[in-house]
Amino acid sequence: MEPSTPSNPLLSFSTFIHQNCLRIGAELATRFGETTRALACNLQRRPTNRLLCPAPLFASVSQPKHSAAAATLSSDHVAKTLAGTAVYTVSNSNNEFVLISDPDGAKSISLLCFRQEDAEAFLAQVRLRRRELRSEAKVVPITLDQVYMLKVEGIAFRFLPDPVQIKNALELKAAGIKSGFDGVPVFQSELLVVKKKNKRYCPIYFQKEDIEKELSKVSRAPRGLGLSQHIMVGSLEDVLRKMEMSEKNSGWEDLIFIPPGKSHSQHLQEVVKV
C-alpha cells in the first residue's frame, strides 16, 4: 500500500517549533546504534565487500575529479532522482516539524523514519515527554525530494533506516564490518541498468527484497546467494554526496531511486515518463 499524499510541512519550516527533546534524541540514537552493532557482531562473515557507484563505473569508487570550470549536478537534478519515496516524521497541528536535540545537544534536528511504525514510536515518545503535544502531534509523510531541498536550505535531518535493510546491508558487506552500517542502505546492480530514448537509468533500491525481485526477472539464479553476488550496497548519504560533487556526463546523473515496493519500470513510467 502506497503512502498517502504527503502533508506539506515545508510550508511552515521557517517557523519550526524547537521542542527540547534531548533525551528522546539520545535514546533513539543509542537504541539504533546498539541494534546495528549487535547485527554486525552476530552476522556470519562472508568474503564480500562491495561499494556502490553508478554504471558504468562499478570498478572504481574513486572521488570524481573535475576542473574549476566543470559543471556539477544541480540540486534540482539530484532532488528529482529522489521523487516518489516517502519518509515519516512528527509534526504538530500546524504542520510544523517537531525538532529534537542531537545526542550531544549541539543542534536541533528533525528525525525522518523510513518505516511508519518507527515514526509512530517516535510520536509516542514525544507525547510522553511533551505534555502540550499529547493531543496535537501526529505522524506525517514527506517525500525525499522535498527533504533534499530542505537540506539545501540548511535544515538539519537525521534518518532512521529500516532495521531489516540494515541487516540486509550488513550481510552483503559482512567482510570487514566491525561496528555496524553507517547511513541508510541502498542497493544496486549493473544487470538492471535501463536504456530508454538514448538515456541511461541506473535504479537504486531502498529494499534488498525489491532488487532481488527485479534480478529474478533477468537472471536464472535463485533468490539468495545466487542473486546477492549481483547486488552492490552503499549508503544513501554517500551516494548523494558523490552526486553533488560529480560532473555532468560522469555517469552519476544516471541514478534514479526506486520507492520501496515498486519496480523500476513502474517508477520510470510514473516519474520520468519514458
Beta strands, then each sheet from edge to edge (+ up, - down):
strand 1: 86-91
strand 2: 100-101
strand 3: 108-113
strand 4: 138-143
strand 5: 157-160
strand 6: 185-188
strand 7: 194-196
strand 8: 199-205
strand 9: 232-235
strand 10: 255-258
sheet 1: 1+ 4-
sheet 2: 2+ 3- 5-
sheet 3: 6+ 9-
sheet 4: 7+ 8- 10-
end
